[in-house]
Amino acid sequence: MKKIPLTIAMSDYDHMRDFRIGDVQAEGIDPTFLTMEIHEIFSRFTYNREWDVSELSFAKFIAQVTRKEPDIIGLPVWTSRQFRFSSFYYNTNSGIKTASDLAGKRVAVPEWAQTAAVYTRGWLQHQAGVDLNSIDWVQAGTEDAGREEKVELYLPKGLNLTRITDKSISQMLASGEIDAALVAREPKVFTNGHKDVKRLFPDYRIMEENYFDETGIFPIMHIIALKRSILEEHPWIARNLLMAYEESKKRAVDRFLEISVSRYCLPWAVNHAEQMKEKFGGDFFPYGIEPNRKTLSAFCQYAFEQGITRYAIEPDAMFPENLDLSVLI
């Protein structure tokens, strides 16, 4: 059988390395990997579909997969997962002390359809009890002025979102033109030590663990998407790709748990990995739909409530059918 050539674009991740360098093979597939900066991958695939399989922001994926005639479909494979309580920044002159103080304030996001911001706004609404319509929202680039939304929005009635084209979030945080920001990447004005710009939750690790314990949500940031036309022509490709990604991840976890040598230049890495196995009940970075249903369902809900999607999609509708990796013998 002749192998099917596929171009696959994604950033550099240890849990995908073995597949990318060829130590793990996807049966029947001849992959060409493109490794580049994440935002370039997102933009070029969102606008031009320049390759067959792509890493994609979960928010941009869900926006595109709920179009009238979607031309992509997802694999339940996550290149990146991150809790995001670290992403709240504020100007100390704003009077903000807690999450509830964001009501009535001017708060910026790099894009409304940024995945990290979808989760943090979901937490604000559902756990912190903050009405999103009570916030004066601003959209601007974190460091560069003029950043644009990449997908069409369906903003809920009563929500106020203003695009600022001539200033960055960092500039406005420092000057006090905005009171706070929800940004995945640390603003330079914060990392450079501006006296008026602080994290709202400096103890974010504790909050994130409590959040997981309470909700079962481990936020998915980036997903693997592929063109529907390829899946329609070769339905077996999705499962074979998933198996390769799963094996690659398993090898990465095995490296983390190898105690005889230091595979990672991080003290106590093995002990930390063992603690995470206990915390997450075994697989601390699970692929697939069922192990992630709480997270997927929450994100689908948030995306609809916040106007990222036209309708409330169910998790199973984003992926091909019959992708269960378990085989009974």
Contacts in CASP RR format, 6 or more apart in sequence:
PFRMAT RR
TARGET T0000
AUTHOR 0000-0000-0000
METHOD contacts of the structure
MODEL  1
MKKIPLTIAMSDYDHMRDFRIGDVQAEGIDPTFLTMEIHEIFSRFTYNRE
WDVSELSFAKFIAQVTRKEPDIIGLPVWTSRQFRFSSFYYNTNSGIKTAS
DLAGKRVAVPEWAQTAAVYTRGWLQHQAGVDLNSIDWVQAGTEDAGREEK
VELYLPKGLNLTRITDKSISQMLASGEIDAALVAREPKVFTNGHKDVKRL
FPDYRIMEENYFDETGIFPIMHIIALKRSILEEHPWIARNLLMAYEESKK
RAVDRFLEISVSRYCLPWAVNHAEQMKEKFGGDFFPYGIEPNRKTLSAFC
QYAFEQGITRYAIEPDAMFPENLDLSVLI
1 28 0 8 1.000
3 28 0 8 1.000
3 29 0 8 1.000
3 30 0 8 1.000
4 28 0 8 1.000
4 29 0 8 1.000
4 30 0 8 1.000
4 234 0 8 1.000
4 237 0 8 1.000
5 30 0 8 1.000
5 31 0 8 1.000
5 32 0 8 1.000
6 29 0 8 1.000
6 30 0 8 1.000
6 31 0 8 1.000
6 32 0 8 1.000
6 52 0 8 1.000
6 53 0 8 1.000
6 230 0 8 1.000
6 237 0 8 1.000
7 31 0 8 1.000
7 32 0 8 1.000
7 34 0 8 1.000
7 51 0 8 1.000
7 52 0 8 1.000
7 53 0 8 1.000
8 31 0 8 1.000
8 32 0 8 1.000
8 33 0 8 1.000
8 34 0 8 1.000
8 51 0 8 1.000
8 52 0 8 1.000
8 53 0 8 1.000
8 54 0 8 1.000
9 33 0 8 1.000
9 34 0 8 1.000
9 35 0 8 1.000
9 36 0 8 1.000
9 41 0 8 1.000
9 44 0 8 1.000
9 45 0 8 1.000
9 50 0 8 1.000
9 51 0 8 1.000
9 53 0 8 1.000
9 54 0 8 1.000
9 55 0 8 1.000
10 16 0 8 1.000
10 20 0 8 1.000
10 33 0 8 1.000
10 34 0 8 1.000
10 35 0 8 1.000
10 41 0 8 1.000
10 54 0 8 1.000
10 55 0 8 1.000
10 79 0 8 1.000
10 224 0 8 1.000
11 35 0 8 1.000
11 36 0 8 1.000
11 37 0 8 1.000
11 38 0 8 1.000
11 41 0 8 1.000
11 55 0 8 1.000
11 79 0 8 1.000
12 20 0 8 1.000
12 35 0 8 1.000
13 79 0 8 1.000
13 80 0 8 1.000
14 252 0 8 1.000
14 255 0 8 1.000
15 248 0 8 1.000
15 249 0 8 1.000
15 252 0 8 1.000
15 253 0 8 1.000
15 285 0 8 1.000
16 79 0 8 1.000
16 245 0 8 1.000
16 248 0 8 1.000
16 249 0 8 1.000
16 252 0 8 1.000
17 248 0 8 1.000
17 252 0 8 1.000
18 24 0 8 1.000
18 247 0 8 1.000
18 248 0 8 1.000
18 251 0 8 1.000
18 252 0 8 1.000
19 26 0 8 1.000
19 31 0 8 1.000
19 244 0 8 1.000
19 245 0 8 1.000
19 247 0 8 1.000
19 248 0 8 1.000
20 33 0 8 1.000
20 35 0 8 1.000
20 248 0 8 1.000
23 248 0 8 1.000
23 251 0 8 1.000
24 244 0 8 1.000
24 247 0 8 1.000
24 248 0 8 1.000
24 251 0 8 1.000
25 244 0 8 1.000
26 240 0 8 1.000
26 241 0 8 1.000
26 243 0 8 1.000
26 244 0 8 1.000
27 240 0 8 1.000
27 243 0 8 1.000
27 244 0 8 1.000
28 240 0 8 1.000
29 237 0 8 1.000
29 240 0 8 1.000
29 241 0 8 1.000
29 244 0 8 1.000
34 41 0 8 1.000
34 51 0 8 1.000
38 55 0 8 1.000
38 222 0 8 1.000
41 54 0 8 1.000
41 55 0 8 1.000
41 56 0 8 1.000
42 55 0 8 1.000
42 56 0 8 1.000
42 57 0 8 1.000
42 60 0 8 1.000
42 150 0 8 1.000
43 150 0 8 1.000
44 50 0 8 1.000
45 51 0 8 1.000
45 54 0 8 1.000
45 56 0 8 1.000
45 225 0 8 1.000
46 56 0 8 1.000
46 60 0 8 1.000
46 64 0 8 1.000
46 150 0 8 1.000
46 151 0 8 1.000
47 150 0 8 1.000
49 71 0 8 1.000
49 72 0 8 1.000
49 227 0 8 1.000
52 226 0 8 1.000
52 227 0 8 1.000
52 230 0 8 1.000
53 224 0 8 1.000
53 225 0 8 1.000
53 226 0 8 1.000
53 227 0 8 1.000
53 241 0 8 1.000
54 224 0 8 1.000
54 225 0 8 1.000
54 226 0 8 1.000
55 79 0 8 1.000
55 222 0 8 1.000
55 223 0 8 1.000
55 224 0 8 1.000
55 225 0 8 1.000
56 72 0 8 1.000
56 222 0 8 1.000
56 223 0 8 1.000
56 224 0 8 1.000
56 225 0 8 1.000
57 113 0 8 1.000
57 114 0 8 1.000
57 115 0 8 1.000
57 221 0 8 1.000
57 222 0 8 1.000
57 223 0 8 1.000
58 115 0 8 1.000
58 118 0 8 1.000
58 220 0 8 1.000
58 221 0 8 1.000
58 222 0 8 1.000
58 223 0 8 1.000
58 299 0 8 1.000
59 113 0 8 1.000
59 114 0 8 1.000
59 115 0 8 1.000
59 118 0 8 1.000
59 151 0 8 1.000
59 303 0 8 1.000
59 308 0 8 1.000
60 113 0 8 1.000
60 115 0 8 1.000
60 150 0 8 1.000
60 151 0 8 1.000
61 72 0 8 1.000
61 74 0 8 1.000
61 223 0 8 1.000
61 225 0 8 1.000
61 318 0 8 1.000
62 299 0 8 1.000
62 300 0 8 1.000
62 303 0 8 1.000
62 308 0 8 1.000
62 309 0 8 1.000
62 313 0 8 1.000
62 318 0 8 1.000
63 113 0 8 1.000
63 151 0 8 1.000
63 152 0 8 1.000
63 303 0 8 1.000
63 308 0 8 1.000
63 309 0 8 1.000
64 70 0 8 1.000
64 71 0 8 1.000
64 72 0 8 1.000
64 151 0 8 1.000
64 225 0 8 1.000
65 72 0 8 1.000
65 73 0 8 1.000
65 74 0 8 1.000
65 225 0 8 1.000
65 313 0 8 1.000
65 318 0 8 1.000
66 309 0 8 1.000
66 310 0 8 1.000
66 311 0 8 1.000
66 313 0 8 1.000
67 310 0 8 1.000
70 228 0 8 1.000
71 227 0 8 1.000
71 228 0 8 1.000
71 229 0 8 1.000
72 225 0 8 1.000
72 226 0 8 1.000
72 227 0 8 1.000
72 228 0 8 1.000
73 225 0 8 1.000
73 226 0 8 1.000
73 228 0 8 1.000
73 231 0 8 1.000
73 238 0 8 1.000
73 318 0 8 1.000
73 319 0 8 1.000
73 320 0 8 1.000
74 223 0 8 1.000
74 224 0 8 1.000
74 225 0 8 1.000
74 226 0 8 1.000
74 318 0 8 1.000
74 319 0 8 1.000
74 320 0 8 1.000
75 223 0 8 1.000
75 224 0 8 1.000
75 225 0 8 1.000
75 226 0 8 1.000
75 238 0 8 1.000
75 241 0 8 1.000
75 242 0 8 1.000
75 245 0 8 1.000
75 319 0 8 1.000
75 320 0 8 1.000
75 323 0 8 1.000
76 223 0 8 1.000
76 242 0 8 1.000
76 287 0 8 1.000
76 288 0 8 1.000
76 289 0 8 1.000
76 292 0 8 1.000
76 319 0 8 1.000
76 323 0 8 1.000
77 223 0 8 1.000
77 224 0 8 1.000
77 241 0 8 1.000
77 242 0 8 1.000
77 245 0 8 1.000
77 246 0 8 1.000
77 287 0 8 1.000
77 288 0 8 1.000
78 220 0 8 1.000
78 221 0 8 1.000
78 222 0 8 1.000
78 223 0 8 1.000
78 224 0 8 1.000
78 285 0 8 1.000
78 287 0 8 1.000
78 292 0 8 1.000
79 221 0 8 1.000
79 222 0 8 1.000
79 223 0 8 1.000
79 224 0 8 1.000
80 220 0 8 1.000
80 221 0 8 1.000
80 222 0 8 1.000
81 218 0 8 1.000
81 219 0 8 1.000
81 220 0 8 1.000
81 221 0 8 1.000
81 285 0 8 1.000
82 116 0 8 1.000
82 184 0 8 1.000
82 219 0 8 1.000
82 221 0 8 1.000
83 204 0 8 1.000
83 208 0 8 1.000
83 211 0 8 1.000
83 212 0 8 1.000
83 218 0 8 1.000
83 219 0 8 1.000
84 116 0 8 1.000
84 119 0 8 1.000
84 120 0 8 1.000
84 184 0 8 1.000
84 219 0 8 1.000
85 120 0 8 1.000
85 123 0 8 1.000
85 201 0 8 1.000
85 204 0 8 1.000
85 207 0 8 1.000
85 208 0 8 1.000
85 211 0 8 1.000
86 199 0 8 1.000
86 201 0 8 1.000
86 204 0 8 1.000
87 116 0 8 1.000
87 117 0 8 1.000
87 120 0 8 1.000
87 182 0 8 1.000
87 183 0 8 1.000
87 184 0 8 1.000
88 99 0 8 1.000
88 120 0 8 1.000
88 180 0 8 1.000
88 181 0 8 1.000
88 182 0 8 1.000
88 199 0 8 1.000
88 200 0 8 1.000
88 201 0 8 1.000
89 173 0 8 1.000
89 180 0 8 1.000
89 181 0 8 1.000
89 182 0 8 1.000
89 183 0 8 1.000
89 187 0 8 1.000
89 190 0 8 1.000
89 197 0 8 1.000
89 198 0 8 1.000
89 199 0 8 1.000
89 200 0 8 1.000
90 96 0 8 1.000
90 173 0 8 1.000
90 179 0 8 1.000
90 180 0 8 1.000
90 181 0 8 1.000
90 197 0 8 1.000
90 198 0 8 1.000
90 200 0 8 1.000
91 173 0 8 1.000
91 174 0 8 1.000
91 176 0 8 1.000
91 178 0 8 1.000
91 179 0 8 1.000
91 180 0 8 1.000
91 196 0 8 1.000
91 197 0 8 1.000
92 195 0 8 1.000
92 196 0 8 1.000
92 197 0 8 1.000
92 198 0 8 1.000
93 176 0 8 1.000
93 196 0 8 1.000
94 101 0 8 1.000
94 105 0 8 1.000
94 176 0 8 1.000
94 179 0 8 1.000
94 180 0 8 1.000
95 101 0 8 1.000
95 179 0 8 1.000
96 102 0 8 1.000
96 105 0 8 1.000
96 179 0 8 1.000
96 180 0 8 1.000
96 200 0 8 1.000
98 200 0 8 1.000
99 124 0 8 1.000
99 128 0 8 1.000
99 130 0 8 1.000
99 200 0 8 1.000
100 128 0 8 1.000
100 129 0 8 1.000
100 130 0 8 1.000
102 124 0 8 1.000
102 130 0 8 1.000
102 135 0 8 1.000
102 179 0 8 1.000
102 180 0 8 1.000
103 130 0 8 1.000
103 131 0 8 1.000
103 134 0 8 1.000
103 135 0 8 1.000
104 134 0 8 1.000
104 135 0 8 1.000
104 136 0 8 1.000
105 135 0 8 1.000
105 136 0 8 1.000
105 179 0 8 1.000
105 180 0 8 1.000
106 135 0 8 1.000
106 136 0 8 1.000
106 137 0 8 1.000
106 138 0 8 1.000
106 177 0 8 1.000
106 178 0 8 1.000
106 179 0 8 1.000
106 180 0 8 1.000
107 135 0 8 1.000
107 136 0 8 1.000
107 137 0 8 1.000
107 138 0 8 1.000
107 178 0 8 1.000
107 179 0 8 1.000
107 180 0 8 1.000
107 181 0 8 1.000
107 182 0 8 1.000
108 137 0 8 1.000
108 138 0 8 1.000
108 139 0 8 1.000
108 140 0 8 1.000
108 164 0 8 1.000
108 169 0 8 1.000
108 172 0 8 1.000
108 173 0 8 1.000
108 178 0 8 1.000
108 180 0 8 1.000
108 181 0 8 1.000
108 182 0 8 1.000
108 183 0 8 1.000
109 117 0 8 1.000
109 137 0 8 1.000
109 138 0 8 1.000
109 139 0 8 1.000
109 181 0 8 1.000
109 182 0 8 1.000
109 183 0 8 1.000
110 117 0 8 1.000
110 139 0 8 1.000
110 140 0 8 1.000
110 141 0 8 1.000
110 142 0 8 1.000
110 147 0 8 1.000
110 169 0 8 1.000
110 183 0 8 1.000
110 184 0 8 1.000
110 185 0 8 1.000
111 117 0 8 1.000
111 139 0 8 1.000
111 147 0 8 1.000
111 148 0 8 1.000
111 149 0 8 1.000
111 150 0 8 1.000
112 137 0 8 1.000
112 139 0 8 1.000
112 149 0 8 1.000
112 153 0 8 1.000
112 155 0 8 1.000
112 161 0 8 1.000
112 306 0 8 1.000
112 307 0 8 1.000
112 308 0 8 1.000
113 149 0 8 1.000
113 150 0 8 1.000
113 151 0 8 1.000
113 153 0 8 1.000
113 308 0 8 1.000
114 184 0 8 1.000
115 184 0 8 1.000
115 219 0 8 1.000
115 220 0 8 1.000
115 221 0 8 1.000
115 222 0 8 1.000
116 182 0 8 1.000
116 183 0 8 1.000
116 184 0 8 1.000
116 219 0 8 1.000
116 221 0 8 1.000
117 182 0 8 1.000
117 183 0 8 1.000
117 184 0 8 1.000
118 299 0 8 1.000
118 302 0 8 1.000
118 303 0 8 1.000
118 306 0 8 1.000
118 308 0 8 1.000
119 217 0 8 1.000
119 219 0 8 1.000
119 299 0 8 1.000
119 302 0 8 1.000
120 182 0 8 1.000
121 132 0 8 1.000
121 182 0 8 1.000
121 302 0 8 1.000
121 306 0 8 1.000
122 298 0 8 1.000
122 302 0 8 1.000
122 305 0 8 1.000
122 306 0 8 1.000
123 211 0 8 1.000
124 130 0 8 1.000
124 132 0 8 1.000
125 131 0 8 1.000
125 132 0 8 1.000
125 302 0 8 1.000
125 305 0 8 1.000
127 211 0 8 1.000
127 214 0 8 1.000
127 215 0 8 1.000
132 156 0 8 1.000
132 159 0 8 1.000
132 306 0 8 1.000
133 156 0 8 1.000
133 158 0 8 1.000
133 159 0 8 1.000
133 160 0 8 1.000
135 160 0 8 1.000
136 160 0 8 1.000
136 162 0 8 1.000
137 159 0 8 1.000
137 160 0 8 1.000
137 161 0 8 1.000
137 162 0 8 1.000
138 161 0 8 1.000
138 162 0 8 1.000
138 163 0 8 1.000
138 164 0 8 1.000
138 169 0 8 1.000
138 172 0 8 1.000
138 178 0 8 1.000
139 147 0 8 1.000
139 149 0 8 1.000
139 161 0 8 1.000
139 162 0 8 1.000
139 163 0 8 1.000
139 164 0 8 1.000
140 146 0 8 1.000
140 147 0 8 1.000
140 163 0 8 1.000
140 164 0 8 1.000
140 165 0 8 1.000
140 167 0 8 1.000
140 168 0 8 1.000
140 169 0 8 1.000
140 172 0 8 1.000
141 147 0 8 1.000
141 168 0 8 1.000
141 169 0 8 1.000
142 168 0 8 1.000
142 169 0 8 1.000
142 170 0 8 1.000
142 181 0 8 1.000
142 183 0 8 1.000
142 185 0 8 1.000
142 187 0 8 1.000
143 168 0 8 1.000
143 169 0 8 1.000
143 170 0 8 1.000
143 187 0 8 1.000
143 188 0 8 1.000
144 168 0 8 1.000
145 164 0 8 1.000
145 165 0 8 1.000
145 166 0 8 1.000
145 167 0 8 1.000
145 168 0 8 1.000
146 165 0 8 1.000
146 166 0 8 1.000
148 163 0 8 1.000
151 308 0 8 1.000
153 161 0 8 1.000
153 307 0 8 1.000
153 308 0 8 1.000
154 307 0 8 1.000
154 308 0 8 1.000
154 309 0 8 1.000
154 310 0 8 1.000
155 161 0 8 1.000
155 306 0 8 1.000
155 307 0 8 1.000
156 305 0 8 1.000
156 306 0 8 1.000
156 307 0 8 1.000
164 172 0 8 1.000
167 177 0 8 1.000
169 178 0 8 1.000
169 181 0 8 1.000
169 183 0 8 1.000
169 187 0 8 1.000
170 187 0 8 1.000
170 188 0 8 1.000
170 189 0 8 1.000
171 177 0 8 1.000
171 189 0 8 1.000
172 178 0 8 1.000
173 180 0 8 1.000
173 181 0 8 1.000
173 187 0 8 1.000
173 189 0 8 1.000
173 190 0 8 1.000
173 194 0 8 1.000
173 197 0 8 1.000
174 189 0 8 1.000
174 194 0 8 1.000
174 196 0 8 1.000
174 197 0 8 1.000
176 196 0 8 1.000
180 200 0 8 1.000
181 187 0 8 1.000
184 221 0 8 1.000
187 197 0 8 1.000
189 197 0 8 1.000
190 197 0 8 1.000
190 198 0 8 1.000
190 199 0 8 1.000
201 207 0 8 1.000
209 279 0 8 1.000
211 217 0 8 1.000
212 218 0 8 1.000
212 279 0 8 1.000
215 294 0 8 1.000
215 298 0 8 1.000
216 294 0 8 1.000
216 295 0 8 1.000
217 294 0 8 1.000
217 295 0 8 1.000
217 298 0 8 1.000
218 280 0 8 1.000
218 292 0 8 1.000
218 295 0 8 1.000
219 295 0 8 1.000
219 299 0 8 1.000
220 292 0 8 1.000
220 295 0 8 1.000
220 296 0 8 1.000
220 299 0 8 1.000
224 241 0 8 1.000
224 245 0 8 1.000
226 237 0 8 1.000
226 238 0 8 1.000
226 241 0 8 1.000
230 237 0 8 1.000
231 237 0 8 1.000
231 238 0 8 1.000
231 320 0 8 1.000
235 320 0 8 1.000
238 319 0 8 1.000
238 320 0 8 1.000
238 323 0 8 1.000
239 320 0 8 1.000
239 322 0 8 1.000
239 323 0 8 1.000
242 287 0 8 1.000
242 288 0 8 1.000
242 323 0 8 1.000
242 325 0 8 1.000
243 325 0 8 1.000
245 287 0 8 1.000
246 287 0 8 1.000
246 325 0 8 1.000
249 285 0 8 1.000
249 287 0 8 1.000
253 273 0 8 1.000
253 283 0 8 1.000
253 284 0 8 1.000
253 285 0 8 1.000
255 263 0 8 1.000
255 264 0 8 1.000
256 263 0 8 1.000
256 264 0 8 1.000
256 269 0 8 1.000
256 270 0 8 1.000
256 273 0 8 1.000
257 270 0 8 1.000
257 273 0 8 1.000
257 274 0 8 1.000
258 270 0 8 1.000
259 270 0 8 1.000
262 269 0 8 1.000
263 269 0 8 1.000
266 272 0 8 1.000
273 284 0 8 1.000
276 284 0 8 1.000
277 283 0 8 1.000
277 284 0 8 1.000
280 286 0 8 1.000
283 291 0 8 1.000
286 292 0 8 1.000
288 323 0 8 1.000
288 325 0 8 1.000
289 296 0 8 1.000
289 315 0 8 1.000
289 316 0 8 1.000
289 319 0 8 1.000
289 323 0 8 1.000
292 315 0 8 1.000
293 315 0 8 1.000
296 315 0 8 1.000
296 318 0 8 1.000
297 314 0 8 1.000
297 315 0 8 1.000
300 309 0 8 1.000
300 312 0 8 1.000
300 313 0 8 1.000
300 314 0 8 1.000
300 315 0 8 1.000
301 312 0 8 1.000
302 308 0 8 1.000
303 309 0 8 1.000
303 313 0 8 1.000
304 311 0 8 1.000
304 312 0 8 1.000
304 313 0 8 1.000
END
